[in-house]
Amino acid sequence: MSFSIYVTGLMMGLSLIVAIGAQNAFVLRQGLRNEHLFAVCLACGLSDTLLIVLGVTSFQHIAALLPWLDPVMRYGGAAFLIWYGAKNLYSALRSSGALAAPEARPSSFRQTLATCLALTWLNPHVYLDTVVLLGTISTRFPGQEFSFTTGAVTASFLFFFGLGYGATWLRPIFLKPTAWRVLETLIAFTMWMIASKLLRGA
């Protein structure tokens, strides 16, 4: 395995995934709540792994065979993000408790995992970053795709686990009700901005 190409894949993966998005905002939220965190980070990392491998091996063939996939993913993803943003804004407006308040009801494992997977697989930007962009870049390294893919996959796991578990250090700040409401509001508007871009075809 070529270490230099591995590092290239690692840096490219980090540069694409570090931007604030629906998936990252959700992982941050779960980290602050310390709720089903390992499962959420693992689900995000494994999902990225599947998508990166798909992109490196066959994204050009998929685009040619399924021309209808782009609009379906775009509008479906936008609808989900609008709903999820509204859910977070509603939570921000009605919540008066702090992060650690006993009345704060945790989400079930099934509900949390379903939301995580939906935010991942229904977001066309995830496919753009993993399948299209990383798939395209990997073609620059014929015969060394494995090294590039391994680097990109490593970046995903490092980022998601770092974001999720790093967020726990911010928990003292989010013991204040105002900080939590601000975060929920920011997440809501982040979801809506992404949905707007999807609807405009950006």
N, C-alpha and C positions, 0 to 999 in steps of 0.2 A: 504494500500500500504506500502511495506517495504521500509523505507528510505535508509537503507544500500544498498539494491539491486538497488534502484534508483541511488544512487551515483556510484555504480559499473558500471551501464549502461552508466551514464554520463561520467565517466572517460574513459571507453573503447571506447565510441563514439568519444571523443575528441582525444584520442591517434591515432585512425585510420584516422580521417579526417584531422588532422593538417598537414600531409605530403603534400609537394608541388605537385600539379597535375594540369591537364588541367582545371578542374572545378574551383579550387581555384584561378588559375592564371587569369581566365576570370572574376571572381568576383572582384579580386584586380584591374584589369584594369577598370572595370565599376565604381568601387569606386573612382579611381583616376580621371575618366572623369565625375563623378557625373551624370551618364547617365542611366536612367531607373533602378536606384539602388534598390529601394524597391521591384520592381517586380522581379528582378534577384535574390535577396536574398530569397524572398518568394518562388520562383519557385524551387530553390535549396533545401530549407528546406522541402517543401512539397514533392519533389521527394524523398529525403532521407527518409521521413516518410513512404511513400508507400513501398519503398524497404526494410526498416527495418522491417515493419510489415509483409511483404511477407516472409522475411527470418526467422523471429521468428515462423511464423505459418506453413510454408510449403516448405522450400527450398529443403529438402531431396526428396520430391515427385517430384518437378520440375526437378531436375537433373536426376532422373530415367526415367521420361517420355519424356524428350527432350534432348537426348544426342548430337544432332546436334547443340544445341544452343551455346555452347562454341566456336567452330571454327567460326561460323557466326558472333558472337559478336566480337571476337578477330580481325578478318581480316577487318570487316566493321569499327570497331572502329579505327584500325590503319590507314586505308585509310583516314578517316575523320581527324584524328589528323595530318597526314602529310600535308593535304591540308590546315588546319587551321594554322599550323606552317609556311607554305610558305606564307600565307596571311599576317601574322604578320611580317615576315622578310621583305617582300616587302614594307610594311608600314614603317618599320624602315629605309630602304634604301632610300626611296623616300621622306620621311618627312623631312622638314626643319623648321617646325613651332613648337612652344611650345604647351603645353597642352591647354592653354587658347586662342590659336590663333584663330581669327575669321574665318579663312578659313577652320578650322577643321570641317568637316561635321559630325554631329551626326548620328548614325545609327537609323533607325526607330524602334519603339517599337516592331513591329512584327519580324523584322530581329534580333533584340537583343534577344528576347525571344526564337526564333527558335534556335539560336546559343547556348544559355544557355542550352536548353533542349537537344540538340544534344550532347553537351559536357558531359552532365550528363548521358543520356540513351544509348549512343553509346560507352561508355567507360566501358569495362569489369571489370576494376579495381574497379569501383563503386559497381558492383555486388559482387565482391570478398569481399570487406570491409563490405557492408551492409547485403546482402543476406546470403553469406556463413559464414563469420567470426562471425558477430554478431548473426546470426541465430544459429550457433554452440554453441557459448558461452551461449546463452539464455537457452539451454537445461540443463545447470548446476543448474538452478533455477526452478524446476518443481513447478507449481502452483503460481509462482511469475513472470511469463513472462511479465505481464503488467507493473510491477514496472521497470523491466530491460528495456523494450521497451520505456517507458516514459523517462527514463534517457538518453537513446541513442538519442531519438528524440530531447530532450532538447539540447543536445550537438550540434546537427546539426544546429538548429536555432541560438544558441548562437554564434557558430563559423562563420557562413555565414554573419549574421548581424554585428558581431564584425569586421570581415575582411573587409566587404564592406564599412561600415561607418567609421571604423578606418582608412581606406586608405585615407579618405578625409583630414586627418591631414598632409598627405605627399604632398598634392597638391602644397605648395610653392616650394618644391624641383623640382616638375615636370613642373613648369613653364619654366624650362630650356629645350630647344630642345634636348640637349644631353642626359639628364636623361630619357626622354620619348623614345628615340631611343634605349637606353640600355635596358629599360624594354621590349620593343617590341621584341628585339633580344633574351633576356632571355626567354620570353614566347615561342618564336618560337623553341628554342632549347629544352625547357622543353617538348613541344608537341612531338618533334621528338624522344626524349629519351624514352618517354612513348610508342610511336608507335613502336620503336625498340624492347622494352621489350615484347610488345604484339606479334610481329611477331616471336620472339624467343620462345614464349610460357612461358615467365617468370612470 
